Amino acid sequence: MKTTITLLAAASIAGSAFAGTQIATNLVNLYGTNYSVASFNVISDVGLAGTSLQPEGMTFYNGTLYVAGDRDNGETRGSLVAYAGGNLASPTRIALGQALDSDAGSNQNWGPEGITVNTSGSGYGSFSSGPGRLAGVEGAGRDRAGVINLSDGSVTDLVGNAPQVFGNFDDLAFSASADAFFAVDGDLASSPLVRLNKFTLAVEATIVANWGGGNAKGLTVVSKAFAELLTGASILTDQAFIAAIKDGTGPLGVNRLVVADLNGNIIGSQQGFNLTGLGSRASEIEAIAVDEATGRIFVGDEGTRTIHVLTIPAPSALALLGVAGLAGARRRR
């Protein structure tokens, strides 16, 4: 059963006809290896009448996948959806609190397009004990950031709240290695990668990352070991980014994944992520999260209202699959 966490109480919710429904299976080739991708319809997982979960922000933390989307009517209406264990059959709605919206001139439910966790223990959105928190950004011209308390959905520590005061960012990721936040603005042609101070969210640097002409909409940080396992190449920094790219114009088509080190250097090349059998809507990947403990990569698809899941096997698992030679060759590059 699905449960709802609100500011007042917890209650069951309905309208989950598609929860946990796998609608397609595809193969994608990433860095020379084929992976099976399972696609799950999540359109009804907010669980409120008239809502549609269109994944635009995702993060995996402490065993739970969190998924966010725009707060507009017909979309999440100020909701966050949590999947314990990354199990897409068991969505939980977290009702988000309200925050002053200068565009509307009134308090509005919050709808982050990007979410992450500050794991450093200090700075914006950090926590050392008590309820967990997510730091989020809301773009679409609303240009602000806020901190979500996961125990009650309240939104605090707002930054921005007016056009031009804060960046129009599509996603936010925290790097423990760099001790800083990073954000992308997928509405700009170059989709610059911006480093933000972890205390103030002030811009510290703008990194020119060549995303291949597409729009970087989703961003997550992974360990050096995971990035090297995925790409088969050496990573020069302690952590790395995986970016979800949509609207590309190159031969790989609309959707791609890109791995880059913390300096913005692309590792290998862009990897196509076009999938079939997803229905009539155009596929538009906008969010990405990784559970390194299980090797799962979650990709949020706003256009088809789906979450795609693929697993990168550990080297020992690859050996069991009879491709140890390929894995060894990739590690020696």
C-alpha positions in Angstrom: 0.0 0.0 0.0 1.2 3.5 -0.7 1.4 6.0 2.1 1.3 9.7 2.2 3.4 11.9 4.5 1.7 15.3 4.9 2.3 18.2 7.3 -0.4 16.8 9.5 -0.7 13.1 9.3 0.0 10.0 7.2 -2.8 8.4 5.1 -3.2 5.9 2.3 -3.7 7.2 -1.2 -5.2 5.8 -4.3 -4.8 6.2 -8.1 -1.8 4.0 -8.5 -2.9 1.9 -11.4 0.5 2.1 -13.1 2.7 1.8 -9.9 5.3 -0.8 -10.5 4.1 -1.6 -14.0 7.0 -2.4 -16.3 6.0 -1.2 -19.8 9.1 -1.9 -21.9 12.5 -3.6 -21.9 15.3 -2.4 -24.1 19.0 -2.9 -24.6 21.4 0.0 -24.6 25.1 -0.1 -25.4 27.1 2.0 -23.0 30.9 2.2 -23.5 31.0 -1.1 -25.4 28.7 -3.2 -23.1 25.1 -4.0 -23.6 22.7 -3.5 -20.7 19.1 -4.4 -20.2 16.9 -1.4 -19.4 13.5 -1.9 -17.7 11.1 1.0 -18.0 8.3 1.6 -15.4 5.3 3.8 -15.8 5.1 6.2 -12.8 2.5 8.7 -14.1 0.0 8.0 -11.3 2.5 7.7 -8.5 1.8 11.0 -6.9 -1.6 9.5 -6.0 -3.7 12.6 -6.2 -6.5 13.2 -8.8 -5.3 15.4 -11.6 -1.6 14.8 -11.0 1.0 13.3 -13.3 4.5 12.4 -12.0 6.8 13.7 -14.7 10.3 13.0 -13.3 12.6 16.1 -13.5 14.7 15.7 -10.4 16.0 12.5 -8.7 18.5 11.5 -6.0 19.2 8.2 -4.2 20.1 8.5 -0.6 20.2 6.1 2.4 18.4 3.4 0.5 15.6 5.5 -1.0 15.0 7.0 -4.4 13.4 10.4 -4.3 11.7 11.8 -7.4 10.5 15.4 -7.9 8.8 17.4 -10.6 7.1 20.7 -11.4 4.5 21.9 -9.0 2.2 23.1 -11.8 -1.4 21.9 -12.1 -1.5 18.6 -13.9 1.9 17.7 -12.6 3.1 17.0 -9.0 1.2 19.8 -7.3 3.8 20.3 -4.6 4.7 16.6 -4.1 7.8 14.5 -3.7 7.6 10.8 -4.4 9.9 8.3 -2.4 10.6 4.7 -3.4 12.1 2.8 -0.5 14.9 0.5 -1.7 14.4 1.9 -5.2 11.4 -0.3 -5.5 9.2 1.3 -8.1 6.2 -0.8 -7.0 6.0 1.1 -3.7 5.7 4.9 -4.1 5.2 7.1 -1.1 4.0 10.7 -1.5 5.6 13.5 0.6 3.5 16.6 0.5 5.8 19.6 0.3 5.1 22.9 2.2 4.5 26.3 0.7 6.9 29.1 -0.1 6.4 32.6 -1.3 6.4 32.8 -5.0 7.2 36.4 -6.2 5.8 35.6 -9.7 2.4 34.7 -8.3 2.6 37.1 -5.3 1.4 34.4 -2.9 2.5 31.2 -1.2 2.7 28.3 -3.6 3.4 24.6 -3.2 7.0 24.0 -4.0 8.2 21.8 -7.0 11.9 21.3 -7.3 13.3 20.3 -10.7 16.6 19.2 -9.1 17.3 17.6 -5.7 20.4 16.3 -3.9 21.8 15.7 -0.5 24.6 17.7 1.2 26.6 14.9 2.8 29.3 17.1 4.2 27.7 17.8 7.6 27.9 21.6 7.1 26.5 24.2 4.8 23.2 24.6 2.9 20.8 21.8 3.6 23.3 19.7 5.7 22.3 17.6 8.7 24.3 15.6 11.1 21.4 14.0 13.0 17.6 14.1 13.0 15.4 14.1 9.9 17.1 13.9 6.6 17.0 16.9 4.2 17.2 17.4 0.5 18.5 20.6 -1.2 16.5 21.4 -4.3 16.4 24.0 -7.1 13.3 25.2 -8.9 13.9 26.6 -12.4 11.3 27.3 -15.1 11.9 31.1 -14.4 11.3 30.7 -10.7 15.0 30.8 -10.0 15.3 29.6 -6.4 16.6 27.0 -4.1 15.1 25.5 -0.9 15.7 22.8 1.7 13.1 20.0 2.2 12.7 18.4 5.6 11.8 14.8 4.8 10.0 14.3 8.1 7.2 16.7 7.4 7.8 18.1 3.9 8.4 21.6 5.1 10.5 23.9 2.8 13.0 26.3 4.4 16.2 28.2 3.8 15.0 29.7 0.5 17.5 31.4 -1.7 16.4 33.5 -4.6 12.6 33.7 -5.0 12.7 36.2 -7.8 14.0 36.2 -11.4 17.7 37.0 -11.8 18.3 36.6 -8.1 19.3 32.9 -8.3 20.2 30.8 -11.3 17.5 29.1 -13.4 18.9 25.6 -12.7 17.5 22.3 -13.9 19.4 20.1 -11.5 21.6 20.2 -8.5 24.3 17.7 -7.3 26.6 17.7 -4.3 30.2 16.5 -4.5 31.8 15.5 -1.2 35.2 15.5 -2.9 34.9 19.1 -4.1 32.9 20.0 -1.0 30.6 22.0 -3.2 27.3 21.9 -5.1 27.2 21.8 -8.9 24.2 22.8 -11.1 23.2 22.8 -14.7 21.0 25.1 -16.7 19.6 23.0 -19.4 17.8 26.0 -21.0 21.0 27.5 -22.2 22.6 26.2 -25.4 25.8 25.3 -23.7 24.2 23.9 -20.5 27.1 25.3 -18.4 28.2 23.4 -15.3 28.2 25.8 -12.4 30.0 25.3 -9.1 28.1 26.7 -6.1 29.4 27.6 -2.6 28.0 25.0 -0.2 27.2 27.7 2.4 25.7 30.5 0.3 25.0 28.9 -3.1 27.0 31.8 -4.6 28.6 30.9 -8.0 32.2 30.0 -7.5 33.1 29.0 -11.0 31.5 28.2 -14.4 32.9 25.2 -16.1 32.5 24.8 -19.9 31.5 21.1 -20.3 31.0 20.0 -23.9 27.7 18.1 -23.7 27.7 17.5 -27.4 25.2 20.2 -28.4 22.4 18.9 -26.2 20.8 20.2 -23.1 22.1 18.8 -19.8 19.0 18.4 -17.7 19.9 15.8 -15.1 23.1 15.6 -13.0 24.4 13.2 -10.4 27.8 12.6 -8.7 29.3 9.1 -8.5 32.5 7.7 -7.1 35.7 7.3 -9.1 35.3 3.5 -8.9 31.8 3.5 -10.3 32.6 6.0 -13.1 35.6 3.8 -14.1 33.5 0.6 -13.9 30.9 2.2 -16.2 33.3 3.8 -18.7 36.3 1.5 -18.6 38.5 4.6 -18.5 40.6 6.2 -15.9 39.0 9.2 -14.0 41.3 12.0 -13.0 39.3 13.2 -10.0 38.0 11.4 -6.9 34.4 11.7 -8.1 32.7 12.2 -11.4 29.4 13.4 -12.9 26.9 11.5 -14.9 24.7 13.9 -16.9 21.3 13.1 -18.6 21.2 14.9 -21.9 18.1 15.6 -24.0 17.4 17.5 -27.3 20.6 16.5 -28.9 21.2 17.2 -32.5 24.0 14.7 -33.2 23.8 11.3 -34.8 23.0 9.7 -31.4 19.6 11.3 -31.3 17.7 13.0 -28.6 18.7 11.2 -25.4 22.2 10.6 -24.2 24.3 9.9 -21.0 27.6 11.6 -20.5 30.3 11.0 -17.9 32.7 13.8 -17.0 35.2 14.4 -14.2 34.8 17.2 -11.8 36.8 19.5 -14.1 34.3 19.1 -16.8 36.4 16.8 -19.0 34.2 14.3 -20.9 35.2 10.7 -20.3 35.1 8.7 -23.5 32.2 9.9 -25.7 28.5 10.6 -25.4 26.4 7.5 -25.1 23.0 7.1 -26.9 20.0 6.4 -24.7 17.1 6.1 -27.1 14.5 3.6 -26.1 11.5 2.1 -27.9 8.0 1.0 -26.8 7.3 3.9 -24.5 4.0 5.1 -25.9 3.0 8.1 -28.0 4.9 10.8 -26.0 8.4 11.8 -27.0 11.0 10.5 -24.7 12.8 13.3 -22.8 15.2 12.2 -20.1 15.6 14.9 -17.5 16.8 13.3 -14.3 19.4 10.7 -13.1 20.3 9.0 -9.8 22.6 6.1 -8.9 22.5 3.4 -6.2 26.1 2.4 -6.2 25.5 -0.4 -3.7 23.5 -2.3 -6.3 24.9 -0.8 -9.4 21.6 0.6 -10.5 21.2 3.7 -12.6 17.8 5.4 -12.5 16.9 7.7 -15.4 13.8 9.9 -15.2 11.9 10.5 -18.4 9.6 13.5 -18.3 8.1 13.0 -21.7 6.9 9.4 -21.2 6.3 9.7 -17.5 8.6 6.7 -16.9 11.7 5.8 -14.9 14.2 3.6 -16.6 16.4 1.3 -14.6 19.6 -0.4 -15.7 22.3 -2.2 -13.6 26.0 -2.0 -14.0 27.3 -5.4 -12.7 30.3 -5.4 -10.4 33.5 -7.0 -11.9 32.8 -10.3 -10.1 29.2 -10.4 -11.6 30.7 -9.7 -15.1 32.9 -12.7 -14.6 29.9 -14.9 -13.8 28.3 -13.7 -17.0 31.2 -15.0 -19.0 32.6 -11.6 -20.1 35.5 -11.3 -17.7 37.9 -10.9 -20.6 35.9 -7.9 -21.9 35.8 -6.3 -18.4 39.5 -6.8 -17.9 40.2 -5.2 -21.3 38.1 -2.2 -20.4 39.9 -1.7 -17.1 43.3 -1.7 -18.8 42.5 1.2 -21.1 
